[in-house]
């Protein structure tokens, strides 16, 4: 079963954060907008950098908070993991 993790950090400046992490992790930026950037951390893992003011629902720790999510193939994969 393949589990694709997405690590999201709440940041004050997605552009600056994307440049920093791209350099520090030697990871390519694969998506960028004014409020969000995403870097590839290998074949399936991703790092998202979300502008803290745009997090919805609003987070209680800004910036500095974050999320961890996983993408699975389907509901059966979710049930098998559970």
N, CA, C and O atoms as a GROMACS GRO file, in nm:
protein
  328
    1UNK      N    1   0.084  -0.117   0.000
    1UNK     CA    2   0.000   0.000   0.000
    1UNK      C    3   0.090   0.124   0.000
    1UNK      O    4   0.178   0.137   0.084
    2UNK      N    5   0.066   0.214  -0.094
    2UNK     CA    6   0.144   0.337  -0.100
    2UNK      C    7   0.072   0.447  -0.023
    2UNK      O    8  -0.048   0.471  -0.043
    3UNK      N    9   0.145   0.514   0.065
    3UNK     CA   10   0.094   0.627   0.140
    3UNK      C   11   0.177   0.748   0.101
    3UNK      O   12   0.299   0.749   0.121
    4UNK      N   13   0.113   0.849   0.045
    4UNK     CA   14   0.183   0.970   0.001
    4UNK      C   15   0.165   1.080   0.104
    4UNK      O   16   0.056   1.136   0.115
    5UNK      N   17   0.270   1.112   0.182
    5UNK     CA   18   0.256   1.214   0.286
    5UNK      C   19   0.270   1.356   0.231
    5UNK      O   20   0.345   1.381   0.137
    6UNK      N   21   0.195   1.447   0.292
    6UNK     CA   22   0.205   1.589   0.265
    6UNK      C   23   0.223   1.660   0.398
    6UNK      O   24   0.136   1.655   0.484
    7UNK      N   25   0.337   1.723   0.415
    7UNK     CA   26   0.368   1.800   0.535
    7UNK      C   27   0.340   1.946   0.502
    7UNK      O   28   0.399   2.000   0.408
    8UNK      N   29   0.253   2.012   0.577
    8UNK     CA   30   0.221   2.152   0.552
    8UNK      C   31   0.269   2.236   0.670
    8UNK      O   32   0.236   2.208   0.785
    9UNK      N   33   0.347   2.338   0.639
    9UNK     CA   34   0.391   2.433   0.740
    9UNK      C   35   0.320   2.565   0.717
    9UNK      O   36   0.305   2.609   0.602
   10UNK      N   37   0.276   2.630   0.825
   10UNK     CA   38   0.215   2.762   0.816
   10UNK      C   39   0.329   2.864   0.824
   10UNK      O   40   0.403   2.867   0.922
   11UNK      N   41   0.341   2.947   0.723
   11UNK     CA   42   0.453   3.040   0.712
   11UNK      C   43   0.402   3.182   0.690
   11UNK      O   44   0.288   3.202   0.649
   12UNK      N   45   0.487   3.278   0.716
   12UNK     CA   46   0.448   3.418   0.695
   12UNK      C   47   0.478   3.464   0.552
   12UNK      O   48   0.422   3.564   0.508
   13UNK      N   49   0.566   3.394   0.480
   13UNK     CA   50   0.603   3.433   0.344
   13UNK      C   51   0.631   3.307   0.262
   13UNK      O   52   0.743   3.256   0.264
   14UNK      N   53   0.530   3.257   0.189
   14UNK     CA   54   0.551   3.134   0.112
   14UNK      C   55   0.663   3.142   0.009
   14UNK      O   56   0.735   3.044  -0.011
   15UNK      N   57   0.680   3.258  -0.056
   15UNK     CA   58   0.786   3.271  -0.156
   15UNK      C   59   0.924   3.256  -0.093
   15UNK      O   60   1.007   3.180  -0.142
   16UNK      N   61   0.948   3.330   0.016
   16UNK     CA   62   1.078   3.323   0.084
   16UNK      C   63   1.100   3.184   0.142
   16UNK      O   64   1.210   3.130   0.136
   17UNK      N   65   0.995   3.126   0.198
   17UNK     CA   66   1.006   2.992   0.256
   17UNK      C   67   1.036   2.889   0.149
   17UNK      O   68   1.115   2.797   0.171
   18UNK      N   69   0.973   2.903   0.031
   18UNK     CA   70   0.999   2.809  -0.079
   18UNK      C   71   1.145   2.818  -0.122
   18UNK      O   72   1.208   2.715  -0.146
   19UNK      N   73   1.198   2.939  -0.133
   19UNK     CA   74   1.339   2.954  -0.171
   19UNK      C   75   1.429   2.890  -0.065
   19UNK      O   76   1.524   2.819  -0.098
   20UNK      N   77   1.398   2.915   0.063
   20UNK     CA   78   1.480   2.859   0.171
   20UNK      C   79   1.479   2.706   0.168
   20UNK      O   80   1.585   2.644   0.167
   21UNK      N   81   1.360   2.646   0.167
   21UNK     CA   82   1.352   2.500   0.172
   21UNK      C   83   1.402   2.436   0.043
   21UNK      O   84   1.461   2.327   0.048
   22UNK      N   85   1.381   2.499  -0.071
   22UNK     CA   86   1.433   2.444  -0.196
   22UNK      C   87   1.585   2.435  -0.190
   22UNK      O   88   1.644   2.336  -0.234
   23UNK      N   89   1.646   2.538  -0.136
   23UNK     CA   90   1.792   2.538  -0.123
   23UNK      C   91   1.839   2.440  -0.014
   23UNK      O   92   1.930   2.361  -0.036
   24UNK      N   93   1.776   2.448   0.103
   24UNK     CA   94   1.820   2.366   0.216
   24UNK      C   95   1.799   2.217   0.191
   24UNK      O   96   1.882   2.135   0.230
   25UNK      N   97   1.689   2.182   0.128
   25UNK     CA   98   1.655   2.041   0.106
   25UNK      C   99   1.691   1.993  -0.035
   25UNK      O  100   1.677   1.874  -0.067
   26UNK      N  101   1.737   2.085  -0.119
   26UNK     CA  102   1.765   2.054  -0.259
   26UNK      C  103   1.643   1.988  -0.323
   26UNK      O  104   1.651   1.884  -0.389
   27UNK      N  105   1.529   2.054  -0.299
   27UNK     CA  106   1.400   2.002  -0.346
   27UNK      C  107   1.338   2.101  -0.444
   27UNK      O  108   1.339   2.221  -0.418
   28UNK      N  109   1.285   2.053  -0.556
   28UNK     CA  110   1.225   2.145  -0.653
   28UNK      C  111   1.089   2.197  -0.607
   28UNK      O  112   1.010   2.125  -0.546
   29UNK      N  113   1.064   2.323  -0.638
   29UNK     CA  114   0.931   2.381  -0.617
   29UNK      C  115   0.845   2.334  -0.734
   29UNK      O  116   0.878   2.359  -0.849
   30UNK      N  117   0.734   2.264  -0.703
   30UNK     CA  118   0.649   2.210  -0.809
   30UNK      C  119   0.519   2.288  -0.825
   30UNK      O  120   0.446   2.267  -0.922
   31UNK      N  121   0.489   2.377  -0.731
   31UNK     CA  122   0.372   2.463  -0.742
   31UNK      C  123   0.398   2.587  -0.659
   31UNK      O  124   0.458   2.580  -0.551
   32UNK      N  125   0.352   2.703  -0.711
   32UNK     CA  126   0.370   2.825  -0.634
   32UNK      C  127   0.259   2.924  -0.670
   32UNK      O  128   0.229   2.946  -0.787
   33UNK      N  129   0.200   2.983  -0.565
   33UNK     CA  130   0.101   3.088  -0.580
   33UNK      C  131   0.130   3.191  -0.470
   33UNK      O  132   0.218   3.167  -0.388
   34UNK      N  133   0.059   3.303  -0.466
   34UNK     CA  134   0.088   3.401  -0.361
   34UNK      C  135   0.068   3.348  -0.219
   34UNK      O  136   0.131   3.397  -0.126
   35UNK      N  137  -0.020   3.249  -0.201
   35UNK     CA  138  -0.049   3.203  -0.065
   35UNK      C  139  -0.002   3.060  -0.035
   35UNK      O  140  -0.019   3.013   0.077
   36UNK      N  141   0.058   2.992  -0.134
   36UNK     CA  142   0.094   2.852  -0.112
   36UNK      C  143   0.207   2.812  -0.207
   36UNK      O  144   0.211   2.855  -0.322
   37UNK      N  145   0.297   2.731  -0.158
   37UNK     CA  146   0.402   2.673  -0.242
   37UNK      C  147   0.416   2.526  -0.203
   37UNK      O  148   0.392   2.489  -0.088
   38UNK      N  149   0.456   2.443  -0.300
   38UNK     CA  150   0.475   2.301  -0.272
   38UNK      C  151   0.607   2.255  -0.332
   38UNK      O  152   0.642   2.290  -0.445
   39UNK      N  153   0.680   2.175  -0.253
   39UNK     CA  154   0.807   2.118  -0.296
   39UNK      C  155   0.797   1.967  -0.297
   39UNK      O  156   0.727   1.908  -0.214
   40UNK      N  157   0.865   1.903  -0.392
   40UNK     CA  158   0.872   1.758  -0.398
   40UNK      C  159   0.986   1.711  -0.309
   40UNK      O  160   1.098   1.759  -0.320
   41UNK      N  161   0.956   1.618  -0.220
   41UNK     CA  162   1.057   1.564  -0.128
   41UNK      C  163   1.095   1.422  -0.164
   41UNK      O  164   1.135   1.344  -0.077
   42UNK      N  165   1.085   1.387  -0.287
   42UNK     CA  166   1.114   1.252  -0.332
   42UNK      C  167   1.004   1.205  -0.424
   42UNK      O  168   0.928   1.287  -0.476
   43UNK      N  169   0.993   1.075  -0.443
   43UNK     CA  170   0.896   1.025  -0.540
   43UNK      C  171   0.750   1.051  -0.502
   43UNK      O  172   0.665   1.063  -0.590
   44UNK      N  173   0.718   1.060  -0.372
   44UNK     CA  174   0.578   1.077  -0.336
   44UNK      C  175   0.554   1.177  -0.223
   44UNK      O  176   0.441   1.224  -0.209
   45UNK      N  177   0.652   1.210  -0.144
   45UNK     CA  178   0.632   1.302  -0.032
   45UNK      C  179   0.638   1.447  -0.082
   45UNK      O  180   0.712   1.479  -0.175
   46UNK      N  181   0.559   1.533  -0.018
   46UNK     CA  182   0.553   1.674  -0.055
   46UNK      C  183   0.562   1.762   0.070
   46UNK      O  184   0.523   1.721   0.179
   47UNK      N  185   0.613   1.882   0.051
   47UNK     CA  186   0.616   1.984   0.156
   47UNK      C  187   0.536   2.102   0.107
   47UNK      O  188   0.569   2.162   0.005
   48UNK      N  189   0.429   2.135   0.179
   48UNK     CA  190   0.347   2.251   0.146
   48UNK      C  191   0.380   2.366   0.240
   48UNK      O  192   0.402   2.345   0.360
   49UNK      N  193   0.383   2.485   0.187
   49UNK     CA  194   0.411   2.606   0.264
   49UNK      C  195   0.292   2.700   0.244
   49UNK      O  196   0.279   2.763   0.140
   50UNK      N  197   0.208   2.708   0.346
   50UNK     CA  198   0.080   2.778   0.336
   50UNK      C  199   0.090   2.909   0.413
   50UNK      O  200   0.132   2.911   0.529
   51UNK      N  201   0.050   3.019   0.348
   51UNK     CA  202   0.053   3.149   0.416
   51UNK      C  203  -0.037   3.141   0.539
   51UNK      O  204  -0.154   3.106   0.529
   52UNK      N  205   0.019   3.173   0.655
   52UNK     CA  206  -0.051   3.155   0.782
   52UNK      C  207  -0.184   3.230   0.788
   52UNK      O  208  -0.278   3.182   0.850
   53UNK      N  209  -0.193   3.346   0.724
   53UNK     CA  210  -0.317   3.423   0.726
   53UNK      C  211  -0.428   3.360   0.644
   53UNK      O  212  -0.545   3.396   0.660
   54UNK      N  213  -0.393   3.266   0.555
   54UNK     CA  214  -0.492   3.204   0.467
   54UNK      C  215  -0.534   3.064   0.512
   54UNK      O  216  -0.616   3.001   0.444
   55UNK      N  217  -0.481   3.016   0.623
   55UNK     CA  218  -0.516   2.882   0.671
   55UNK      C  219  -0.664   2.879   0.708
   55UNK      O  220  -0.712   2.965   0.782
   56UNK      N  221  -0.736   2.779   0.657
   56UNK     CA  222  -0.878   2.765   0.687
   56UNK      C  223  -0.908   2.618   0.715
   56UNK      O  224  -0.869   2.532   0.636
   57UNK      N  225  -0.975   2.587   0.824
   57UNK     CA  226  -1.016   2.682   0.928
   57UNK      C  227  -0.893   2.740   0.998
   57UNK      O  228  -0.786   2.680   0.998
   58UNK      N  229  -0.911   2.857   1.055
   58UNK     CA  230  -0.800   2.930   1.118
   58UNK      C  231  -0.731   2.843   1.223
   58UNK      O  232  -0.796   2.774   1.302
   59UNK      N  233  -0.600   2.848   1.220
   59UNK     CA  234  -0.520   2.771   1.316
   59UNK      C  235  -0.487   2.858   1.437
   59UNK      O  236  -0.483   2.980   1.427
   60UNK      N  237  -0.463   2.793   1.549
   60UNK     CA  238  -0.434   2.867   1.672
   60UNK      C  239  -0.286   2.901   1.687
   60UNK      O  240  -0.250   2.986   1.768
   61UNK      N  241  -0.199   2.837   1.610
   61UNK     CA  242  -0.055   2.862   1.617
   61UNK      C  243  -0.010   2.915   1.481
   61UNK      O  244   0.003   2.839   1.386
   62UNK      N  245   0.012   3.045   1.473
   62UNK     CA  246   0.049   3.107   1.346
   62UNK      C  247   0.162   3.204   1.362
   62UNK      O  248   0.163   3.276   1.463
   63UNK      N  249   0.260   3.214   1.272
   63UNK     CA  250   0.306   3.098   1.196
   63UNK      C  251   0.374   3.000   1.289
   63UNK      O  252   0.395   3.030   1.407
   64UNK      N  253   0.408   2.888   1.240
   64UNK     CA  254   0.476   2.787   1.320
   64UNK      C  255   0.398   2.660   1.335
   64UNK      O  256   0.454   2.556   1.371
   65UNK      N  257   0.269   2.664   1.309
   65UNK     CA  258   0.188   2.544   1.315
   65UNK      C  259   0.203   2.465   1.186
   65UNK      O  260   0.284   2.500   1.099
   66UNK      N  261   0.126   2.359   1.174
   66UNK     CA  262   0.133   2.280   1.053
   66UNK      C  263   0.032   2.169   1.051
   66UNK      O  264  -0.047   2.152   1.144
   67UNK      N  265   0.036   2.093   0.945
   67UNK     CA  266  -0.054   1.980   0.925
   67UNK      C  267   0.025   1.865   0.865
   67UNK      O  268   0.130   1.885   0.805
   68UNK      N  269  -0.027   1.747   0.882
   68UNK     CA  270   0.027   1.628   0.818
   68UNK      C  271  -0.091   1.554   0.758
   68UNK      O  272  -0.188   1.523   0.828
   69UNK      N  273  -0.084   1.525   0.630
   69UNK     CA  274  -0.192   1.450   0.567
   69UNK      C  275  -0.133   1.338   0.481
   69UNK      O  276  -0.015   1.341   0.446
   70UNK      N  277  -0.216   1.242   0.449
   70UNK     CA  278  -0.175   1.128   0.368
   70UNK      C  279  -0.275   1.107   0.257
   70UNK      O  280  -0.396   1.120   0.278
   71UNK      N  281  -0.227   1.076   0.139
   71UNK     CA  282  -0.313   1.042   0.027
   71UNK      C  283  -0.307   0.891   0.008
   71UNK      O  284  -0.199   0.832  -0.003
   72UNK      N  285  -0.423   0.831   0.004
   72UNK     CA  286  -0.434   0.687  -0.019
   72UNK      C  287  -0.512   0.664  -0.147
   72UNK      O  288  -0.581   0.753  -0.195
   73UNK      N  289  -0.501   0.545  -0.201
   73UNK     CA  290  -0.562   0.514  -0.330
   73UNK      C  291  -0.714   0.524  -0.328
   73UNK      O  292  -0.774   0.575  -0.423
   74UNK      N  293  -0.777   0.476  -0.220
   74UNK     CA  294  -0.923   0.475  -0.215
   74UNK      C  295  -0.969   0.443  -0.073
   74UNK      O  296  -0.887   0.428   0.018
   75UNK      N  297  -1.100   0.434  -0.055
   75UNK     CA  298  -1.157   0.406   0.078
   75UNK      C  299  -1.111   0.272   0.133
   75UNK      O  300  -1.088   0.258   0.253
   76UNK      N  301  -1.098   0.172   0.045
   76UNK     CA  302  -1.052   0.039   0.089
   76UNK      C  303  -0.911   0.049   0.149
   76UNK      O  304  -0.882  -0.016   0.249
   77UNK      N  305  -0.826   0.129   0.090
   77UNK     CA  306  -0.691   0.148   0.144
   77UNK      C  307  -0.697   0.216   0.280
   77UNK      O  308  -0.621   0.181   0.370
   78UNK      N  309  -0.787   0.313   0.295
   78UNK     CA  310  -0.804   0.378   0.424
   78UNK      C  311  -0.850   0.279   0.530
   78UNK      O  312  -0.795   0.277   0.640
   79UNK      N  313  -0.948   0.198   0.498
   79UNK     CA  314  -0.999   0.098   0.592
   79UNK      C  315  -0.890  -0.004   0.627
   79UNK      O  316  -0.880  -0.046   0.743
   80UNK      N  317  -0.808  -0.044   0.531
   80UNK     CA  318  -0.700  -0.139   0.557
   80UNK      C  319  -0.596  -0.077   0.650
   80UNK      O  320  -0.541  -0.145   0.736
   81UNK      N  321  -0.570   0.051   0.632
   81UNK     CA  322  -0.472   0.119   0.717
   81UNK      C  323  -0.525   0.134   0.859
   81UNK      O  324  -0.451   0.118   0.956
   82UNK      N  325  -0.653   0.164   0.870
   82UNK     CA  326  -0.716   0.183   1.001
   82UNK      C  327  -0.712   0.055   1.079
   82UNK      O  328  -0.760   0.050   1.192
   0.00000   0.00000   0.00000
